[in-house]
Amino acid sequence: MLGSLTLDQLRVLVAITETGSFSAAGRKLHRAQSAISQAVATLEDVQGVILFDRSSYRPHLTDAGRALVAQARVVLSGTARFEAMAAATRNGLEPELAVAIDPLVPTASFIDSLHALRDTFPYLPVSFSTEGLGGAERRLRRGDAALAFCVLLPDVPEDVVALPLLGVRLLPVVSPAHPLARLGRPVTHADLDEHVQLVLSDPSTPDSPGYGILGTKVWRFIDLGRRLDFLLAGLGWCRMPEHLVKPLLAEERLVPLQIEDDPASAHSPLTIYAAHMRDRFPGRAGAWLLDNLQTRFISVSAHPRSQADIAVSTHR
């Protein structure tokens, strides 16, 4: 009961509207027609409104009745969601799944998994936060997110459980209009010292040391799209994920840089992790999402041509 209003009265009201008569509503709800009429009369009396015009053979909704039927459907739908969420929680489903991602997370596969998660757990509230570099791990540590999808540098912390999802190979690239692109030879560290490197930085510590930084002229960015704009405009060079720049290289909007004695060339691809705190395990939906993402990324790795469609953001 909602004060003097009952869910049963709302169900009767909606059933009459859907079936077209009191008798048909009674058959649908397995109730006597007299019980249906009494429920409507009580609802009208308690609420002080006339819901049906009974002047003709079949009752018709009044203007007030049409407005209140719409509200009744909203209340009944919310009740169904409440009951479904309560049942799911009893079966081990978390009340809410909070997810945070760093800018390096491959977008396409992640979106596909979120669609599948919604289909599998339609009543699960999901909160989603796209963070700057390092932001997903911070939200994880604060307890604001149950799962973080991110890069963990320089190493995986001991208090974090991290599942490797995907390796991202970074390529040094530059605009063809940039002076480095016109050297006609591999670039040296001395060459790079003369030019700006566009670096993706953690907004909480923008002046912290970076990984893969060469030279002394550094412009730091938090927003990935803005950094790409500066790269394409020829205002500097940077390292970009191979599959993100592949179409730009094919269109000759970017060109690769060959760097002599590049320390980054000896490193393995940058790893994207799915992470949770060691003392806070994900619930049933979180575990399902982890398994689904891992399956998708394994499939992508097995079919590398499809990786060109993955929108991976860049790091330093």
C-alpha positions in Angstrom: 0.0 0.0 0.0 1.2 3.5 -0.8 -0.6 5.6 1.8 -4.3 5.1 0.9 -3.3 3.9 -2.5 -2.6 0.2 -3.3 -0.7 -1.4 -6.1 -3.7 -3.7 -6.7 -5.8 -0.7 -7.5 -3.2 0.5 -10.0 -3.1 -2.9 -11.6 -6.9 -2.9 -12.0 -6.8 0.5 -13.5 -4.2 -0.4 -16.1 -5.9 -3.8 -16.8 -9.2 -2.0 -17.6 -7.4 0.4 -19.9 -5.6 -2.4 -21.7 -8.6 -4.8 -22.1 -11.3 -2.2 -22.7 -13.8 -3.2 -20.1 -14.3 -4.1 -16.4 -15.4 -7.7 -17.3 -12.3 -8.3 -19.5 -10.1 -6.9 -16.8 -11.7 -9.3 -14.4 -10.9 -12.2 -16.7 -7.3 -11.1 -17.1 -6.8 -10.7 -13.4 -8.9 -13.8 -12.5 -11.2 -11.6 -10.4 -15.0 -11.2 -10.4 -16.3 -8.1 -12.2 -17.8 -6.8 -9.0 -14.4 -6.9 -7.4 -13.0 -4.9 -10.3 -15.8 -2.3 -10.0 -15.3 -2.0 -6.2 -11.5 -1.5 -6.7 -12.1 1.4 -9.2 -14.8 2.9 -7.0 -12.6 2.9 -4.0 -9.7 4.4 -6.0 -11.9 7.2 -7.2 -13.4 7.9 -3.8 -10.0 7.9 -2.0 -8.3 10.1 -4.7 -11.3 12.3 -5.2 -11.3 12.0 -9.0 -13.5 10.4 -11.6 -11.5 7.9 -13.7 -14.1 6.5 -16.0 -17.1 8.0 -17.8 -19.8 5.4 -17.3 -22.5 7.1 -19.4 -22.2 4.7 -22.3 -22.2 0.9 -22.6 -18.4 0.7 -22.2 -16.6 2.9 -19.6 -14.2 5.4 -21.1 -11.3 7.1 -19.4 -11.8 10.7 -18.4 -9.0 13.3 -19.0 -8.0 12.8 -15.4 -8.1 9.0 -15.9 -5.8 9.1 -18.9 -3.3 11.2 -17.0 -3.4 8.9 -14.0 -3.1 5.7 -16.0 0.2 6.9 -17.4 1.4 7.5 -13.8 0.1 4.1 -12.7 2.2 2.5 -15.4 5.3 4.3 -14.2 4.7 3.2 -10.6 4.1 -0.4 -11.6 7.2 -0.4 -13.8 9.2 0.9 -10.9 7.8 -1.7 -8.6 8.7 -4.5 -11.1 12.3 -3.2 -11.3 12.5 -3.0 -7.5 11.3 -6.6 -7.1 13.7 -7.8 -9.9 16.7 -6.0 -8.2 15.8 -7.4 -4.8 15.6 -11.0 -6.3 18.9 -10.5 -8.1 20.6 -9.2 -4.9 19.4 -12.3 -3.1 21.2 -14.3 -5.7 24.5 -12.6 -5.3 24.2 -9.7 -7.7 25.7 -6.4 -6.5 23.2 -3.6 -5.9 25.2 -1.4 -8.3 28.3 -1.8 -10.5 30.6 1.2 -10.6 33.2 1.2 -13.4 36.0 3.6 -14.2 38.3 3.6 -17.2 41.5 5.4 -18.2 41.8 7.0 -21.6 43.9 4.1 -23.0 41.1 1.5 -22.8 40.0 0.2 -26.2 36.6 1.8 -26.7 34.8 -0.5 -29.2 35.1 -3.8 -27.3 34.3 -2.1 -24.0 31.1 -0.7 -25.5 30.1 -4.1 -26.8 30.6 -5.6 -23.4 28.5 -2.9 -21.7 25.6 -3.6 -24.2 25.9 -7.3 -23.3 26.0 -6.5 -19.6 22.8 -4.5 -19.9 21.1 -7.4 -21.8 22.2 -9.9 -19.2 21.4 -7.8 -16.1 18.7 -5.4 -17.3 17.9 -4.0 -13.8 21.4 -3.6 -12.6 22.3 0.1 -12.0 25.7 0.8 -13.7 27.7 4.0 -13.1 30.4 4.8 -15.5 33.3 7.2 -15.3 35.9 8.1 -17.9 39.0 9.3 -16.2 42.2 11.1 -17.0 45.4 9.1 -16.9 45.6 7.4 -13.5 42.1 8.5 -12.5 40.6 5.0 -12.7 43.1 3.6 -10.2 42.4 6.5 -7.8 38.6 5.9 -8.0 39.3 2.2 -7.3 41.4 3.1 -4.2 38.8 5.5 -2.9 36.1 2.9 -3.2 34.2 4.9 -5.8 34.6 2.1 -8.4 34.5 -1.7 -8.1 36.4 -2.2 -11.3 39.0 -0.1 -13.1 40.2 -0.6 -16.6 43.6 1.1 -16.9 47.3 1.1 -17.4 49.3 0.4 -14.2 52.7 2.0 -14.2 55.4 1.3 -13.5 54.2 -2.0 -12.0 51.0 -3.6 -10.7 50.6 -2.6 -7.0 50.6 -5.4 -4.5 47.2 -4.5 -3.1 45.5 -4.6 -6.6 44.4 -7.7 -8.5 45.0 -7.0 -12.2 43.9 -9.1 -15.2 45.8 -8.4 -18.4 43.4 -7.7 -21.2 45.3 -6.3 -24.1 48.7 -5.2 -25.2 48.9 -1.9 -27.0 52.0 -1.2 -29.2 52.9 2.5 -29.3 54.4 4.1 -32.4 56.3 7.4 -32.6 54.5 9.6 -35.2 54.5 13.2 -36.4 52.7 15.3 -38.9 54.2 15.3 -42.4 54.4 19.1 -42.1 56.7 18.9 -39.1 60.5 19.5 -39.5 61.2 16.0 -38.1 59.3 14.4 -40.9 61.5 16.2 -43.5 64.9 15.0 -42.2 64.9 12.0 -44.6 66.8 9.9 -42.0 66.3 8.3 -38.6 66.0 11.0 -35.9 68.5 11.2 -33.1 68.0 12.3 -29.5 69.7 15.6 -30.4 67.0 16.1 -33.1 64.3 15.4 -30.6 65.8 17.9 -28.2 65.0 20.7 -30.7 61.3 19.8 -30.8 58.2 19.5 -28.6 57.0 16.1 -27.4 53.3 16.0 -26.7 52.8 14.0 -23.5 49.7 12.7 -21.9 49.8 13.5 -18.1 48.1 12.5 -15.0 46.0 15.5 -14.0 46.7 15.0 -10.3 50.4 15.1 -10.8 51.0 17.0 -14.1 54.7 17.6 -13.5 55.6 14.0 -12.5 58.2 12.1 -14.5 56.8 10.4 -17.6 57.4 7.1 -19.4 58.8 7.2 -22.9 59.7 10.9 -22.8 62.7 11.9 -24.8 64.1 15.4 -25.0 63.5 18.4 -22.8 60.6 20.3 -24.5 57.4 18.8 -23.3 53.8 19.9 -23.6 51.5 18.1 -21.3 47.9 17.2 -22.0 45.0 15.7 -20.1 42.5 15.6 -22.9 43.4 13.0 -25.6 41.4 14.7 -28.4 43.1 18.0 -27.9 46.5 16.3 -28.0 45.7 14.6 -31.3 44.6 18.0 -32.7 48.0 19.4 -31.8 49.8 16.4 -33.3 47.9 16.7 -36.6 48.6 20.4 -36.6 52.3 19.8 -36.6 53.0 21.3 -33.2 54.9 18.3 -31.9 55.5 14.6 -32.0 54.3 11.8 -29.7 53.8 8.0 -29.3 50.4 6.7 -30.4 48.7 3.3 -30.4 49.4 1.5 -33.6 45.8 0.7 -34.4 44.6 4.2 -33.7 47.1 5.8 -36.1 46.9 3.1 -38.8 44.2 5.0 -40.8 46.0 8.3 -40.3 49.2 6.8 -41.6 47.4 5.4 -44.6 45.9 8.8 -45.4 49.4 10.4 -44.9 48.0 12.7 -42.3 50.7 11.3 -40.0 54.1 9.7 -40.7 56.1 7.3 -38.5 59.4 8.4 -36.9 62.4 6.1 -36.7 64.3 7.0 -33.6 67.9 5.9 -33.2 68.5 4.0 -29.9 64.9 4.4 -28.8 64.6 2.8 -25.4 60.9 2.3 -25.8 61.5 -0.1 -28.8 63.0 -2.7 -26.4 59.8 -2.7 -24.2 56.9 -5.0 -24.6 53.5 -3.4 -25.6 51.7 -1.4 -23.0 49.3 -3.6 -21.0 45.7 -2.7 -20.4 44.4 -4.3 -17.1 41.1 -5.0 -15.5 41.7 -4.3 -11.9 40.0 -4.5 -8.5 41.3 -4.1 -5.0 42.6 -7.3 -3.5 40.3 -7.0 -0.5 37.2 -6.0 -2.5 36.1 -8.7 -5.0 33.6 -7.9 -7.7 30.1 -9.3 -7.5 28.3 -11.5 -10.0 27.9 -8.8 -12.6 31.4 -7.5 -12.2 32.8 -11.0 -12.6 30.6 -11.5 -15.7 31.9 -8.2 -17.2 35.5 -9.2 -16.6 35.0 -12.6 -18.3 33.1 -11.0 -21.2 35.8 -8.4 -21.9 38.6 -10.9 -21.6 36.8 -13.1 -24.2 36.4 -10.2 -26.6 40.0 -9.1 -26.3 41.3 -12.6 -26.9 39.1 -12.7 -30.0 40.5 -9.3 -31.2 44.1 -10.6 -30.6 43.3 -13.7 -32.7 42.0 -11.5 -35.5 44.4 -8.5 -35.7 42.8 -7.0 -38.7 39.7 -6.1 -36.6 41.9 -4.1 -34.2 42.0 -1.3 -36.7 38.4 -0.5 -35.7 39.3 -0.2 -32.0 39.5 3.4 -30.8 42.4 3.2 -28.4 43.6 6.4 -26.9 47.3 7.2 -26.4 49.8 7.4 -23.6 52.8 9.6 -23.4 
